[in-house]
Amino acid sequence: MKHVLANNGVTEDWIMTRRCQSIRTVLVLLSIALAMTTISACAQPLRLDTLKIARASGAKTTASKDGVVRIGWSRNDVKVIVDGMPFPPAAGLGSWAAFKATTSGAMVMGDTVVFRDEVDAAMDAAFAHGMTVTALHNHFFFDEPKVFFMHIGGQGDAENLAAGVKAVWNAIKRVRAASAQPVDGFGGPTPTPGGKIDADRIANITGLVASIKTGGVVKVSNGRQGAMNSTSIDGSMGLGSWAAFVGSDDLASIDGDFIMTGPEVQPVLHALRKSGIHIVALHNHMIGETPAFFFAHFWGVGPVATLAEGFRAALDAQSKASELLGAFDRIGAGPQSWNFDTDAPGKVPSDWSIRQTRPTTALATWEIMTDRTAPSKPNVLALTKTENDDPTFNLATAKGTSFRDIDLTVNVKAIRGQTDQGGGPIWRCQDENNYYVTRFNPLESNFRVYYVKNGRRKQLRSARIDTIPGTWYTVRVTMIGHHITAYLDGKKLLEATDDTFTNAGMVGLWTKSDAVTRFDDLQVHIPQKQKASSLTRP
């Protein structure tokens, strides 16, 4: 029997039901809160054991309220004069390392005071213990002896990191035990400037153009691409690695500057040190560039061939690091494709932009249209009208795309053109003036790969091939690191190597001048790992 409360018509059963539901809701919320608290507690980094860090480092530890554990070493073993004043170590001659707990162990950051003859030993010890070197620079002017500061870092087990710091400091102490005062040179024979150096041999080893400068100096350089304030910059603006050789083939010096992105720094430093080349500075040259670049300055003495091989080893280490980073970029981006079949005819798809390189008239007309012969029916993206003449390149780029390494295919049909015909895909496109392009041209009966840099096109490879206007052809290009392979209808026709553009960029479509062309089924896939072909570097 239901008991009804006369004033509102609600039964006692209803009240009991609502109370039970409320209790269950509270219990559920409490369970969720408890679970979240447990998860949060599990995610919190553990506190570091100061005693273990002290034992592993052999140094006294101090702990701050935020859980950071620090160790230090005052460099009072060498008297330093700065601008004529005896400099007290407490004013800035202290090495230190700070440890902080993470969810997976610990991290360390530190600054190590080094004199010039200690740098090699300190850096090698850091590398041997899995630590990173993140900067090498000076803090003073007019200091005697010259003082430098090597910044270090690392992640992992706190005790192992502390042991690594100890190894760095012990390496320095061994140098000072051998010579109480810093020495004034690396030792060994000294090259004599003005001797004969075989520039061709350096070019063959490094894979770079070697030029002979005043005084018999031989120099090689390797530019990179970047951006500053939305403006493309490259080697002519200082984005490049270079090396200069002085002396003779038997005994020469090498000095130079190596440009690197963050992930490339450690592999390059390791390669240079493994080749016996000294790192004399590590810092940045700019603020606000994209990507962020760092620069390692270096010095070495020995036979020219040995020095050139060391430089080449660093370039190879950089390339491998760049390829690995490209793999992560590809994983993040994933494969993408465009068949244009759901886009409205007569318009440019909303996710595409129309551009020109070296414009001479208005933008060409690109639009979706129906083509009954399209590989993927019914629609294609077509350049249908253009009044451009010879120097202009017509581009359509896919918005928001960013690929470094690619396996790209697109179907292309040349329609007409008096000055030019055909077209093809572009990739690593930084803007309308900087990109790679592969295209076929029925007028010229060729298939080519180029790069366009600052609006100027340079041919990398060419093959003679007969194509017919009005026929669909499949263009495929792969680029892994600096290795380019291009195919037409499944046949490999072109291979090249080039380092002009090493950053990820947009993908898109390209024609030249008055070429009216249709495109269908643009696909960008994650390339499979493969061995680089044994190509001659340009």
C-alpha positions as CSV (number, residue, x, y, z in Angstrom):
1,M,0.0,0.0,0.0
2,K,1.4,3.4,-1.0
3,H,1.2,6.2,1.5
4,V,0.6,9.5,-0.2
5,L,1.5,12.8,1.4
6,A,-1.6,14.8,0.7
7,N,0.0,18.2,0.4
8,N,2.1,17.4,-2.6
9,G,1.1,14.0,-3.9
10,V,4.5,12.3,-3.4
11,T,4.6,8.8,-2.0
12,E,6.9,7.6,0.8
13,D,8.2,4.9,-1.6
14,W,9.3,7.7,-4.0
15,I,11.1,9.5,-1.1
16,M,12.9,6.3,-0.1
17,T,13.9,5.7,-3.7
18,R,15.3,9.2,-4.1
19,R,17.2,8.8,-0.8
20,C,18.8,5.6,-2.1
21,Q,19.7,7.1,-5.4
22,S,21.3,10.1,-3.6
23,I,23.3,7.8,-1.4
24,R,24.5,5.8,-4.4
25,T,25.5,9.0,-6.2
26,V,27.5,10.2,-3.2
27,L,29.3,6.9,-3.0
28,V,30.1,7.0,-6.7
29,L,31.4,10.5,-6.4
30,L,33.5,9.5,-3.4
31,S,34.9,6.5,-5.2
32,I,35.8,8.7,-8.2
33,A,37.5,11.3,-5.9
34,L,39.4,8.5,-4.1
35,A,40.5,7.1,-7.5
36,M,41.6,10.5,-8.7
37,T,43.5,11.1,-5.5
38,T,45.2,7.7,-5.9
39,I,46.1,8.4,-9.5
40,S,47.4,11.9,-8.6
41,A,49.5,10.5,-5.8
42,C,50.9,7.9,-8.2
43,A,51.8,10.5,-10.7
44,Q,53.6,12.7,-8.2
45,P,57.4,12.4,-8.5
46,L,59.2,10.7,-5.6
47,R,61.4,12.7,-3.3
48,L,65.1,12.3,-3.9
49,D,67.4,10.5,-1.4
50,T,70.0,13.1,-0.5
51,L,72.3,10.6,1.2
52,K,72.4,8.4,-2.0
53,I,73.2,11.5,-4.1
54,A,75.9,12.5,-1.7
55,R,77.5,9.1,-1.7
56,A,77.4,8.8,-5.5
57,S,78.7,12.3,-6.2
58,G,81.2,12.4,-3.3
59,A,79.9,15.9,-2.6
60,K,77.9,17.6,0.2
61,T,74.3,17.9,-0.6
62,T,71.7,20.6,0.3
63,A,68.0,20.3,-0.2
64,S,65.5,23.1,-0.9
65,K,61.9,23.3,0.1
66,D,60.8,22.3,-3.4
67,G,62.7,19.1,-3.2
68,V,65.7,20.1,-5.4
69,V,69.0,18.6,-4.2
70,R,72.2,20.6,-5.1
71,I,75.9,19.8,-4.9
72,G,78.8,22.2,-5.6
73,W,82.5,22.5,-6.1
74,S,84.2,25.9,-5.6
75,R,87.1,26.3,-8.1
76,N,89.7,27.7,-5.6
77,D,92.4,25.4,-7.0
78,V,93.4,28.0,-9.7
79,K,93.8,31.7,-8.9
80,V,91.9,33.8,-11.5
81,I,92.4,37.5,-12.3
82,V,89.5,39.3,-13.9
83,D,90.2,42.8,-15.3
84,G,93.2,43.1,-13.0
85,M,91.4,42.0,-9.9
86,P,92.0,38.8,-7.9
87,F,88.7,37.1,-8.3
88,P,87.1,35.3,-5.3
89,P,85.6,32.0,-6.3
90,A,82.3,32.8,-4.4
91,A,81.7,35.6,-6.9
92,G,81.2,33.2,-9.8
93,L,83.7,30.4,-10.0
94,G,81.6,27.6,-8.6
95,S,80.6,24.4,-10.4
96,W,77.2,23.1,-9.4
97,A,74.6,20.5,-10.2
98,A,70.9,20.4,-9.3
99,F,68.8,17.3,-9.1
100,K,65.0,17.2,-9.2
101,A,62.7,14.2,-9.0
102,T,60.5,13.3,-12.0
103,T,57.8,10.7,-12.4
104,S,60.3,8.4,-14.0
105,G,63.4,9.1,-11.8
106,A,65.3,12.3,-11.8
107,M,66.7,15.1,-13.9
108,V,69.9,17.0,-13.5
109,M,71.1,20.4,-14.7
110,G,74.4,22.1,-13.9
111,D,77.2,24.4,-14.8
112,T,80.8,23.3,-14.6
113,V,83.7,25.7,-14.4
114,V,86.4,24.6,-16.9
115,F,89.7,26.0,-18.1
116,R,90.6,25.5,-21.8
117,D,92.7,22.5,-21.2
118,E,90.0,20.8,-19.2
119,V,87.1,21.0,-21.7
120,D,87.9,17.8,-23.7
121,A,88.2,15.7,-20.6
122,A,85.1,17.1,-19.0
123,M,83.0,16.7,-22.1
124,D,84.2,13.2,-22.8
125,A,83.4,12.2,-19.3
126,A,79.9,13.6,-19.6
127,F,79.3,11.7,-22.8
128,A,80.7,8.5,-21.3
129,H,78.1,8.7,-18.5
130,G,75.1,9.4,-20.7
131,M,74.9,13.1,-20.0
132,T,74.3,15.9,-22.4
133,V,76.4,19.1,-22.9
134,T,74.0,22.0,-23.6
135,A,76.3,25.0,-23.7
136,L,80.0,26.1,-23.6
137,H,80.8,29.7,-23.3
138,N,82.6,32.4,-21.3
139,H,81.2,34.6,-18.4
140,F,84.1,37.1,-18.2
141,F,86.3,39.4,-20.3
142,F,90.0,40.0,-19.5
143,D,90.2,37.0,-17.3
144,E,93.5,35.2,-16.7
145,P,93.7,32.3,-17.1
146,K,90.7,32.1,-19.5
147,V,87.6,30.6,-17.7
148,F,84.8,28.8,-19.5
149,F,81.5,27.3,-18.4
150,M,80.2,24.0,-19.6
151,H,76.5,23.4,-18.9
152,I,75.4,19.8,-18.5
153,G,72.1,17.9,-18.2
154,G,70.6,14.4,-18.0
155,Q,67.6,12.3,-17.0
156,G,67.4,8.9,-15.4
157,D,68.3,7.4,-12.0
158,A,69.4,10.0,-9.5
159,E,72.4,8.0,-8.3
160,N,73.6,7.4,-11.8
161,L,73.3,11.1,-12.7
162,A,75.2,12.0,-9.5
163,A,78.0,9.5,-10.5
164,G,78.1,11.2,-13.9
165,V,78.6,14.6,-12.4
166,K,81.4,13.1,-10.2
167,A,83.0,11.6,-13.2
168,V,83.0,15.0,-15.0
169,W,84.5,16.8,-12.0
170,N,87.1,14.0,-11.4
171,A,88.2,14.3,-15.1
172,I,88.9,18.0,-14.5
173,K,90.8,17.2,-11.3
174,R,93.0,14.7,-13.1
175,V,93.9,17.4,-15.7
176,R,94.9,19.8,-12.8
177,A,96.8,17.0,-11.1
178,A,99.0,16.7,-14.2
179,S,99.5,20.4,-14.5
180,A,98.6,22.8,-11.6
181,Q,98.2,25.7,-14.0
182,P,96.2,25.6,-17.2
183,V,98.4,25.2,-20.3
184,D,98.3,27.5,-23.3
185,G,97.7,25.1,-26.1
186,F,96.5,21.6,-27.2
187,G,100.1,20.5,-27.8
188,G,101.5,18.7,-30.8
189,P,102.8,20.1,-34.1
190,T,101.7,23.4,-35.5
191,P,100.6,23.8,-39.1
192,T,102.3,26.4,-41.3
193,P,99.7,28.5,-43.2
194,G,100.1,28.9,-47.0
195,G,100.9,25.3,-47.9
196,K,99.3,23.3,-50.6
197,I,96.0,21.7,-49.8
198,D,94.1,19.4,-52.2
199,A,90.7,21.0,-52.4
200,D,89.3,18.2,-54.6
201,R,90.1,15.7,-52.0
202,I,88.3,17.7,-49.3
203,A,85.3,18.0,-51.7
204,N,85.3,14.2,-52.3
205,I,85.4,13.4,-48.6
206,T,82.9,16.0,-47.3
207,G,80.5,15.8,-50.3
208,L,80.6,19.6,-50.4
209,V,82.0,22.2,-52.8
210,A,85.5,23.2,-51.7
211,S,86.7,26.7,-52.6
212,I,90.2,28.1,-52.3
213,K,90.4,31.4,-50.5
214,T,93.2,33.9,-50.0
215,G,96.3,32.5,-48.4
216,G,95.6,28.9,-49.5
217,V,92.7,28.5,-47.2
218,V,90.2,25.8,-48.4
219,K,86.6,26.2,-47.2
220,V,83.5,24.1,-47.4
221,S,80.0,25.1,-46.4
222,N,76.5,23.6,-46.1
223,G,73.5,25.9,-45.8
224,R,70.2,25.3,-44.1
225,Q,66.8,26.8,-44.3
226,G,64.9,28.5,-41.6
227,A,62.6,31.4,-40.9
228,M,62.7,34.6,-38.8
229,N,59.7,36.9,-38.4
230,S,57.9,34.9,-41.1
231,T,60.7,35.6,-43.5
232,S,62.7,32.7,-45.0
233,I,66.4,32.8,-44.3
234,D,69.2,30.5,-45.3
235,G,73.0,30.1,-45.6
236,S,73.5,33.6,-47.0
237,M,72.0,35.0,-43.8
238,G,74.3,32.8,-41.6
239,L,72.3,29.5,-41.4
240,G,75.0,27.1,-42.3
241,S,77.8,24.8,-41.2
242,W,81.3,25.5,-42.5
243,A,84.9,24.4,-42.1
244,A,88.2,26.0,-43.1
245,F,91.4,24.1,-43.7
246,V,94.8,25.9,-43.2
247,G,98.3,24.4,-43.7
248,S,99.2,21.5,-46.0
249,D,97.8,18.1,-46.8
250,D,100.1,16.4,-44.3
251,L,99.4,18.8,-41.4
252,A,96.6,21.3,-41.3
253,S,94.1,22.9,-39.0
254,I,90.4,22.8,-39.2
255,D,88.1,25.4,-37.6
256,G,84.5,26.2,-38.2
257,D,80.9,26.5,-37.1
258,F,78.3,23.7,-37.1
259,I,74.6,24.6,-37.2
260,M,72.2,22.2,-35.4
261,T,68.6,21.9,-34.3
262,G,68.1,20.8,-30.7
263,P,67.9,17.0,-31.4
264,E,71.0,17.2,-33.5
265,V,73.3,18.8,-31.0
266,Q,74.4,15.7,-29.0
267,P,75.0,13.4,-32.1
268,V,77.1,16.1,-33.7
269,L,79.2,16.8,-30.6
270,H,79.8,13.1,-30.1
271,A,80.9,12.7,-33.7
272,L,83.3,15.6,-33.5
273,R,84.9,14.4,-30.3
274,K,85.1,10.8,-31.6
275,S,87.1,12.3,-34.5
276,G,89.5,14.1,-32.1
277,I,88.1,17.5,-32.9
278,H,87.9,20.0,-30.0
279,I,84.6,21.8,-29.2
280,V,85.5,25.4,-28.3
281,A,82.0,26.9,-28.0
282,L,78.4,25.9,-28.0
283,H,75.7,28.5,-28.0
284,N,72.9,30.2,-30.1
285,H,73.3,33.0,-32.6
286,M,69.7,34.2,-32.8
287,I,66.4,34.6,-30.8
288,G,63.0,33.8,-32.3
289,E,64.1,31.8,-35.4
290,T,62.1,28.7,-36.6
291,P,63.3,26.1,-35.8
292,A,65.6,27.1,-33.0
293,F,69.2,26.6,-34.1
294,F,72.4,26.1,-32.0
295,F,76.0,26.4,-33.1
296,A,79.1,24.5,-32.2
297,H,82.5,26.0,-32.9
298,F,85.4,23.6,-33.3
299,W,89.2,23.3,-33.8
300,G,91.5,20.5,-34.8
301,V,94.9,19.7,-36.2
302,G,96.1,16.7,-38.3
303,P,96.2,15.4,-41.8
304,V,93.7,17.1,-44.1
305,A,92.0,13.8,-45.0
306,T,91.5,12.9,-41.3
307,L,90.1,16.3,-40.5
308,A,87.7,16.2,-43.5
309,E,86.5,12.8,-42.5
310,G,85.8,14.1,-39.0
311,F,83.7,16.9,-40.4
312,R,81.9,14.4,-42.7
313,A,81.2,12.1,-39.8
314,A,79.5,15.0,-38.0
315,L,77.4,15.8,-41.1
316,D,76.3,12.1,-41.2
317,A,75.5,12.1,-37.5
318,Q,73.4,15.2,-38.1
319,S,71.6,13.6,-41.0
320,K,70.7,10.5,-39.1
321,A,69.4,12.6,-36.2
322,S,67.3,14.6,-38.7
323,E,65.9,11.4,-40.3
324,L,64.9,10.1,-36.8
325,L,63.2,13.3,-36.0
326,G,61.5,13.1,-39.4
327,A,60.2,9.7,-38.4
328,F,58.6,11.2,-35.3
329,D,57.1,14.0,-37.4
330,R,55.6,11.4,-39.7
331,I,54.1,9.4,-36.8
332,G,52.6,12.6,-35.5
333,A,51.2,13.7,-38.9
334,G,50.1,10.3,-40.2
335,P,49.2,9.6,-43.8
336,Q,46.9,12.1,-45.6
337,S,45.1,11.9,-48.9
338,W,42.9,14.1,-51.1
339,N,40.7,12.7,-53.9
340,F,38.5,15.9,-54.2
341,D,35.4,13.8,-54.9
342,T,33.3,15.4,-52.1
343,D,34.4,19.0,-52.9
344,A,32.0,21.4,-54.6
345,P,32.8,21.9,-58.3
346,G,33.8,25.4,-59.5
347,K,35.6,26.3,-56.2
348,V,38.9,25.8,-54.6
349,P,38.7,23.4,-51.6
350,S,38.6,25.2,-48.3
351,D,41.7,23.4,-47.1
352,W,43.8,24.5,-50.0
353,S,45.7,27.8,-50.8
354,I,46.6,29.2,-54.3
355,R,50.0,30.8,-54.7
356,Q,52.5,31.9,-57.2
357,T,56.3,31.9,-57.5
358,R,57.6,34.9,-59.5
359,P,54.1,36.2,-60.4
360,T,53.7,38.1,-63.7
361,T,49.9,38.4,-63.8
362,A,46.9,37.6,-61.6
363,L,46.7,34.2,-59.8
364,A,45.8,31.3,-62.0
365,T,42.4,29.8,-61.7
366,W,42.3,26.5,-59.8
367,E,39.0,24.8,-59.2
368,I,37.2,21.5,-58.6
369,M,35.8,20.0,-61.8
370,T,34.3,16.7,-63.0
371,D,36.5,14.5,-65.2
372,R,34.9,11.2,-66.3
373,T,38.4,9.7,-66.9
374,A,39.7,10.5,-63.4
375,P,41.3,7.6,-61.6
376,S,39.0,8.5,-58.6
377,K,35.7,9.6,-60.0
378,P,34.1,12.1,-60.3
379,N,36.2,15.1,-59.3
380,V,39.7,16.4,-59.8
381,L,41.5,19.6,-58.8
382,A,42.5,21.5,-62.0
383,L,44.3,24.6,-63.1
384,T,41.8,25.6,-65.7
385,K,42.9,29.1,-66.7
386,T,46.1,31.1,-66.6
387,E,47.6,34.1,-68.3
388,N,51.0,33.6,-66.8
389,D,54.2,33.5,-68.9
390,D,57.5,31.7,-68.6
391,P,59.0,32.8,-65.3
392,T,55.8,32.1,-63.2
393,F,55.2,28.9,-61.2
394,N,51.6,28.1,-60.2
395,L,51.1,26.4,-56.8
396,A,48.2,24.9,-54.9
397,T,49.2,23.9,-51.3
398,A,47.4,21.8,-48.7
399,K,46.8,23.9,-45.6
400,G,48.1,22.7,-42.3
401,T,50.4,20.0,-43.8
402,S,53.8,19.5,-42.4
403,F,56.0,16.6,-43.6
404,R,59.7,16.2,-43.7
405,D,60.1,12.7,-45.0
406,I,57.5,11.6,-47.4
407,D,56.2,8.9,-49.8
408,L,54.0,11.0,-52.0
409,T,51.9,10.0,-55.1
410,V,49.6,12.0,-57.3
411,N,47.8,11.4,-60.7
412,V,48.5,14.1,-63.2
413,K,47.0,14.8,-66.6
414,A,48.5,17.5,-68.9
415,I,45.7,19.3,-70.9
416,R,47.4,22.0,-72.9
417,G,50.0,24.8,-72.9
418,Q,52.1,26.6,-75.5
419,T,55.0,27.5,-73.2
420,D,54.8,24.6,-70.8
421,Q,52.7,21.5,-70.1
422,G,52.2,19.0,-67.3
423,G,53.2,19.4,-63.7
424,G,53.7,17.5,-60.5
425,P,53.8,17.6,-56.7
426,I,55.8,19.8,-54.3
427,W,57.0,19.0,-50.8
428,R,58.9,20.5,-47.9
429,C,57.3,23.7,-49.1
430,Q,58.3,26.5,-46.7
431,D,56.5,29.2,-48.7
432,E,55.7,30.0,-52.3
433,N,59.4,30.7,-53.1
434,N,61.1,27.7,-51.3
435,Y,60.2,24.0,-52.0
436,Y,61.1,20.8,-53.9
437,V,59.2,19.8,-57.0
438,T,59.0,16.8,-59.4
439,R,57.2,17.2,-62.7
440,F,56.8,15.8,-66.2
441,N,56.5,17.9,-69.4
442,P,55.1,16.5,-72.6
443,L,56.4,19.4,-74.6
444,E,60.0,18.8,-73.6
445,S,59.7,15.0,-73.2
446,N,61.3,15.0,-69.8
447,F,60.8,14.1,-66.2
448,R,62.7,16.2,-63.6
449,V,63.3,17.0,-60.0
450,Y,64.2,20.5,-58.8
451,Y,64.4,22.7,-55.8
452,V,63.1,26.3,-55.8
453,K,65.0,28.5,-53.5
454,N,64.2,32.1,-53.0
455,G,62.1,31.9,-56.2
456,R,65.0,30.5,-58.3
457,R,64.7,26.9,-59.7
458,K,67.7,24.5,-59.8
459,Q,67.5,21.2,-61.6
460,L,68.8,18.2,-59.5
461,R,68.1,15.3,-62.0
462,S,66.5,14.8,-65.4
463,A,65.3,11.8,-67.4
464,R,64.0,11.7,-71.0
465,I,60.5,10.3,-71.1
466,D,57.7,10.5,-73.7
467,T,54.3,11.5,-72.3
468,I,51.0,12.3,-74.1
469,P,48.7,15.2,-73.2
470,G,45.3,14.1,-72.2
471,T,46.6,10.9,-70.5
472,W,46.8,10.3,-66.8
473,Y,50.2,9.5,-65.3
474,T,51.1,8.6,-61.7
475,V,54.0,10.6,-60.2
476,R,55.6,9.3,-57.1
477,V,58.4,10.8,-55.0
478,T,60.0,9.6,-51.8
479,M,62.4,11.7,-49.7
480,I,64.1,10.3,-46.6
481,G,66.6,12.6,-45.1
482,H,68.4,14.1,-48.1
483,H,67.7,11.2,-50.5
484,I,65.1,11.8,-53.3
485,T,63.7,9.1,-55.5
486,A,61.2,9.9,-58.2
487,Y,59.0,7.5,-60.3
488,L,56.6,7.8,-63.2
489,D,53.9,5.2,-63.6
490,G,55.8,2.9,-61.2
491,K,59.2,3.2,-63.0
492,K,62.1,4.6,-61.0
493,L,63.6,7.3,-63.2
494,L,65.4,9.8,-60.9
495,E,67.6,9.7,-57.8
496,A,69.3,12.6,-56.1
497,T,70.6,13.9,-52.8
498,D,70.1,17.4,-51.6
499,D,70.2,19.3,-48.3
500,T,68.6,22.6,-49.4
501,F,65.5,22.1,-47.3
502,T,65.8,20.0,-44.2
503,N,62.7,21.2,-42.3
504,A,59.2,19.8,-42.6
505,G,57.0,21.7,-45.0
506,M,53.7,21.7,-46.9
507,V,52.8,19.5,-49.7
508,G,51.0,20.7,-52.9
509,L,50.7,20.8,-56.6
510,W,52.7,22.7,-59.3
511,T,52.5,23.8,-62.9
512,K,54.6,26.3,-64.8
513,S,53.6,29.2,-66.9
514,D,50.5,28.5,-69.1
515,A,50.3,24.8,-68.4
516,V,46.7,23.7,-67.9
517,T,46.7,20.5,-65.8
518,R,44.5,18.3,-63.7
519,F,45.4,16.4,-60.5
520,D,43.7,13.6,-58.7
521,D,44.3,11.3,-55.7
522,L,47.2,13.1,-53.9
523,Q,48.4,10.8,-51.2
524,V,51.2,11.2,-48.6
525,H,52.3,8.1,-46.8
526,I,54.8,7.3,-44.1
527,P,57.9,6.1,-46.0
528,Q,59.4,2.8,-45.2
529,K,62.9,2.8,-43.8
530,Q,65.4,2.0,-46.5
531,K,69.1,2.2,-47.0
532,A,70.3,5.3,-48.7
533,S,71.4,4.8,-52.3
534,S,75.1,5.2,-53.0
535,L,74.7,8.5,-54.7
536,T,77.3,11.2,-55.4
537,R,76.5,14.1,-53.3
538,P,75.9,17.3,-55.2
